[in-house]
Amino acid sequence: MKNNNRLEINRTDFYLVSFIGASFALFSVPIIINLGIPIITINVFNVFALVIFFVIFANIALGLAWFIGKKIPIIFQFAKFAAVGAFNTFLDWGILNLLMAITLITSGVGFSIFKGISFTIATISAYFWNKYWTFGAKDKSNKQEVTRFIMISLSGLVINVGLASLIIYIFRDTTLVNSAQLANIAAASATMLSLIWNFVGYKLFVFKK
């Protein structure tokens, strides 16, 4: 197990994935509020239950991925990337929904600005999580690596904000969902595409060994 960094698992991994699980639950709160899901009531007990559930789920998923990774090493690394992706996705959505809830702005230029802010914060977070945890880099950040990261991230930002804003524009008159729900659908669609782009770019271009 010590021969391949991607197959190592220790307490730190479980601490980090527990933090991710708890954060995932907390970031989901403003999203649930904005979506107005009637079957979910936001109170202290339910939030606590969400935190416990996602912490347990994240630890089980990581342990299972490590076990499978002993046969297929890439699985464990991908599981870390998926956990980091989930964390930063809900960081992105959580900040977006918080800004919308505070300002009551859910479309137009204001939405695009909020999406840019939330995506940028999530991307900065993704850099450090992926560099030091997902890909297990031991070296310090250097100019070349940061430049490549910025290139991939900026292009991902254009894809993310552009697609989200385009969906909002195209379906702005729909009556199937309200404006907050449409904003989250747009954010989800944009996030899926930008995550694929970022994974390929980070692994093959930024953090490749």
Stockholm file with secondary structure:
# STOCKHOLM 1.0

chainA/1-209         MKNNNRLEINRTDFYLVSFIGASFALFSVPIIINLGIPIITINVFNVFALVIFFVIFANIALGLAWFIGKKIPIIFQFAKFAAVGAFNTFLDWGILNLLMAITLITSGVGFSIFKGISFTIATISAYFWNKYWTFGAKDKSNKQEVTRFIMISLSGLVINVGLASLIIYIFRDTTLVNSAQLANIAAASATMLSLIWNFVGYKLFVFKK
#=GR chainA/1-209 SS CTTCGGGCCCHHHHHHHHHHHHHHHHHHHHHHHHHTCTTCCCSHHHHHHHHHHHHHHHHHHHHHHHHHHTTSHHHHHHHHHHHHHHHHHHHHHHHHHHHHHHHCCCSHHHHHHHHHHHHHHHHHHHHHHIIIIISCCCSCCCHHHHHHHHHHHHHHHHHHHHHHHHHHHHTTTCSSSCHHHHHHHHHHHHHHHHHHHHHHHIIIIISCC
#=GC SS_cons         CTTCGGGCCCHHHHHHHHHHHHHHHHHHHHHHHHHTCTTCCCSHHHHHHHHHHHHHHHHHHHHHHHHHHTTSHHHHHHHHHHHHHHHHHHHHHHHHHHHHHHHCCCSHHHHHHHHHHHHHHHHHHHHHHIIIIISCCCSCCCHHHHHHHHHHHHHHHHHHHHHHHHHHHHTTTCSSSCHHHHHHHHHHHHHHHHHHHHHHHIIIIISCC
//
